[in-house]
């Protein structure tokens, strides 16, 4: 199966205030245990954002107050294990009040197992937040509220978990939508099926050969401009783009005594599009993820991938452009109650054109970094502070920007 990138990276291009508030649900999830299978709580955070609309001149800034409700359930039912985590945030801007919004994050999963060697996972997740105001990819920056919603559903079944050889089948459905019509090219839905066989030649090595087939649609992909006969205004003409993708994956997992784990994927990939304006893709893609527990207090994670925007979920409309992505993050337990964290990420994209055909946004280079601290007063109360920064270099001047944010959020959990 494809290696998923760390959760932080796909979110850094959104407003840091919304992302920080939603992310606080993760530590709460880790605090549940078998004796207390549920939790409820709340959070309150204040962030200052230096460049809300991601403009090149960076003239806009604001203060955001985010109040949230948190809740979760972690329950074992015999051989089955059910988990549910959710957060709802109300985000209020001090100056740009038209950007006030409600964001949410919901995760649920059921790990099931039969008496024999058959097991699997059913899961679903849904998120809503403000979208990036300067997304690039042929879309001019917008200066009004635009919400983004992402849904994902998964079902996996495994046969022979405790044996040297195992078989795994899976299905994933993804869907993305935006409230602003300027982002219609990024709206999509897709279904992907996979079937793989895995071998464990040694206790710490796992090899896999997986076939994947993906089929989906961009229902409103812009293909041109026309004049509306009713009001003589220019309007964008859209058409559905049906796409499909086939992959053959070779995967490995190497664990070294529990302190380090290396996962790799090398794939031969082929993508086809129904719209002639979108070129088909055929080539080699892949990903590498390394998790290292360096000491009892230090944990490091490194991720790298080379894939199309469609598969990496960075920019689904960029089916004919290859992204190279890497991220590194680490945590350090300064004391029993104070944890420090830092991350740095980058993704680059370059689109090559046919001879004599100009390319509008041929080069794109995005960077981000984050530093933060979490202080757990007790099992139920904590305070988190962080600083985020993101920037983009591009061959298109209006896509260039630099933005930062800093803030703190308090969280209280009741069991």
N, C-alpha and C positions, 0 to 999 in steps of 0.2 A: 504494500500500500504506500501511497505518497507520504512523505514526512511533512507534518504540519509545522509551520513556523511558530515561534513563540507568540503568545496572545498579544504582547505589548506592541509588536511592530505594526500590525494592520491598523491599530488605533491611534498611532502617534500623529497621523495627518489630520485628525479631528481636533476640535478645541480641547485644550488640555484640561480645562476646568471640568467638563463633562466626563472626560475619560478618567480623571483622577477619582471622582466621586463614585463611579461605577466600580472601579477597581478595588475599592475598599471592601467590597463584598467577599473578596477572595480570602483575606485573613480570617474573616468570620467563619467561613466554611471550614477552615482548618481547625477551628476550636470545637467543633461538634465531636461527640464520642458516642460509644454504645450506651452509656448510662443516661445521657441526655440527648435524645435523637432529634431535637428540634431547637431552633433559636429564632428570636425576633429582636429587632433593634432599630436604631436610628443613627443618622450621621448629619453633621453640619460642617460645611467647609466654606472657606473664602479664598478666592484666587484672583490674581491680577494678570490679565492677558495683554501683552504689549502690542500685538498686531492681529486684531481679530480677523480681518478680511484677507490676510496674507497678501498685502499690497507691497509693491517694490519700494515705495517711499516710506512705508511703516508709520503712517500718521495717525492711526487709530489704535486706541487702547481702552480698556474698561475693567471694572471690578465685578466679579461674578460671585454670588452667594448661592450655594447649593445645599438644599435640605433633602434628606432621603430617608426612606423606610427600607429595612432589610429583613429578610426572613429565609429560613431554610429548613430542610428535613433530611435526615440521614437514618434510614431504617432498614434493618435486615429482616427478611421474611423467609426463614428457613434457608434454602440455598440461594435465594434471590436477595439482591441488594438495591434498594431504591434511594436515589438522591435528588434533592430539589433545592435550588438556590436562586434567589431573586432580589432585585433592588429596583426601587422607583425613586427618581430624583426630580426635584423641582428646581430649575436653574433660573436665577433672576439677575439681569444685567442692570448696573447702576445707571448707565447713560443710554446705551442702545437697547431700550426696553422692548422694541419690536422683535428682538431675538430671544425673549423669554420663552422657555420651552420645558417640556417634561420628557426626560429620557428614562429608559428602563433597560434592564438586562435580566434574562430569565434562562436558567439551565436546568435540565432534568435528564436523568439517565436511569435505566434499569439494567443491571447486570444479572443475567439469568444463567442457570446451570441445571442440567438433568443428572440423573444418577450415573449415566455413562460418561463418555468423553465429549459430549455435545454441550456447548455453551455459547453465549453471545451477549450482545449489548444493543439496547434500544435507547436512543437519545434524541433530544430536541433542544434547540436554543434559539433565542430571538433577542435582538437588540435594536434600540432606536436612539439616535442622538443627532446633533447637528452635523451636517456634512461639511467637508472642507469647502470654503468659499472660493478657493483658487485651486482647482483640481487639475488644470492643464488638459492635455490630450485633445486639443482642438476646441476647448470650451473657454470662452472669455470669463473672467472673474465676475461673480454676482455679489450684490450687496443687500440681500434680504434673507430672511429665515428660510432655510432649506433643510428638511429633516431626511435622514437616511435610515432605512430599516433593512435589516438582514435577518433572514430565517434559514435554518439548516436542520434537516432531519436525517438520522442515520439508523441503519439496521445492519448488524453484522452477526454471522453465525460461524462458529469454529468447531471442527471435528478433529479429535485427537490431540487435545491440549497437553496431556501428560505423556505423550508418546514422542518418538524421534521424528515422525512425520505428521504433519497436520494439514488440513484443508480449510480455507476460509473464503466465504462469500459475503459480499457487502453491497449495500445500496445507499447512496447519498443524494438528497435533493437540496439544492440551494436556490435562494431567491433574494433579489435585492430590488429596492424601490426607492424613489426620491419624490419629494413633494414639488420640486421645481422642474418645469418642463425643459429647461436648458440642459438638464442632466438625463434626458431621455435615452441617450446612447448608452448610459451605464446601467439602465434597467435590464434585468435578465432573470431567467429561471432555467435550471438545468437539472437533469437526472444523470447519475453516473452509477454504473454497475461494475463489479470487479469479482474476479475469481483467481485465487492464488494457492499455490502449494508451498509449504515451508518445511525445511529440514534442519535438524539440530545435530550436526556431526560431532559437536563437543558441547559440554555443559554450558559454556559461556559464549558460543557462537551460534547464530541462527541465520540461515540463508533463505531467500524467498524469490519465487518467480511468479509475477502477477500480470494478468491481462485486464485492462480497463477499457470501458467504452462509455463515452459521455455524449449526451445529446441535449441540446437546449435551444433557446431562442432569445434574441434581443428584439422585443416586440415593436419598439419605436426607434429604429436607428435612422438618423438623419441622412438623407441621400441628395438633397438639393434645396433650392429656394424657388418659390413661385409667387405670383401676384394673386391675392384674394380678390375674386371678381365682385364681391359684395362691398368691400371698402377700399379696394385698390392698394392694400398694404402688402408688404412682403411677408410671407409666412414660410416656415420650415416644412419641407415635405419629408415624411418619414415612411419607412417600409420595414417589415419584419425581416430579420436576418436569422435564418436557421443555421445552427452550427453543430458540428459533431467533432469528436476527438477520439483517437485510438492510441493507447499506450501499452507498451510491454515494459514492465518494471523488473529490474533485478535489485533486490534489497538485501542488506546485511545488518546484523545487530551484534555488536561485540561488547561484552561486559567483562570488566577486569576486577573481580573480587568485590563488586558492589560499590566501589568508590568512583568508578568511571564507566560510562557507557557511550559507545559510538554507533550511530545509525546512519546508513547511507542509502541512497537510491540513484540508480542510473536508468534512464528510460529512453526508449525510442518512441517519439511522439509525432503524430500527424493530425493536423486540424484542417477542416473544410468549412467554408462559409457559402451561403446561398447568394449573398450580394457580391457582385463582381468588383465593387469598390474595395472590398476587403480581401487582401491576399491570403492565400492558404499558407499554412506553416508546416514544415517537415524538418525535423532535426533531433538532436540529442538534448535532453533536459536532465536535471538531477538535483539532488539536495544532500547536504551533510549536516548532522546535528551531533554535538558532543556535550555531554553533561558530566561534570567532574566535581566530586565532593573532595576538595583539596585537603581540608582539615575538618575537625568537628565544628568549626565556626565559619569556614569559607566554602561557598559553592559558586561554581562558574558554569556558564552555558554559552555555547557558540553555535551559530546557525548560518548556513550559506546555501543559496539555491540559484539555479539558472532555469528560468521558465518563462512562458508567455504570461502577460498580464491576466489573461482569462483564467488560467489555472492557479496562479499565485494569489488571486483575489485583490491584487493591488489596483488594477484598472481593468475591469472585465472587458471594456470596449476595445482594448489594445490587443486584439487577437493576432495581429501581424507584427507585434513588437516584442522583443525578448528582454526581460528584466534580469539583472543580476542583483541579488539581495544578500546582505549579511548583517548579522546582529550579534553582539556580545553583551552579556549582562552577568552581574555577580551580586552576591549578598554576603554580608559579614555580620556575625553576631557579636557586637561590641561588648554587651553584657547579657545577662539572662533576660532583660526586659527591653534592650535597645538593639535594633537591627538597622544596618546601613545597606543601601542598595544603589547600584549605578548601572546604566546601560548606554550603549552607543549603537546606532544603526545607520545603514546606508543602502539605498537602492538606485541603480543606474539603468537607464534604458536608451537604446539607440535603434532607430529605424532606418534601414537602408532602402533606397529607392532604385527604380530602374533607370538606366541611362537617359538623361534628358528630362526626367520627371522630378520636379521640385518636391521636397518634403517639408511640411509646415513646422512640425515639432520633432526634428530628427534626434535631438540630444536632450536628455533630462537626467539630472543628478540631484538626489534628495539625501539629506543628512539629518540625523536627530541624535540627541543625547539627553540623559535624565540622571539626576542624582536625588536621593531621598533618604529619609529617616523615619523609622516607626518606633514609638515609645509605648509599650504596653504597661499601663499603670497596674492593671490586674487582668484577670481572665476576661473581664467584661468591658473594660474601658481602655481606649488607646487613642493616641494622637499621631498623625502622619503629616509630614511636611515634605515638599518636593519642589524641584526646579526642572522645567522642561524647555528644550530649545529645538527648533526645527528650521531648516532652510532648504532652498532649491536653487540650483543653477540650471538654466535652460537656454536653448537657442532662440526661444521666443521671449522678448523682453518682459511682457506682462505676466509671465509665469514665474519670474524670479522674485524671491521674497526671503525674509528672515523674521522669525517670530519666537517669542519666549513667554513663559508664564511661571509664576511661583505662587505657592499658597499652602495652607494647612487645613486638615480635616480631622475632626474628632468623631469618635464612634463609640456607641454604647450598645452592648448586647445583653439581652435578658433571656434566660433559659427556663 
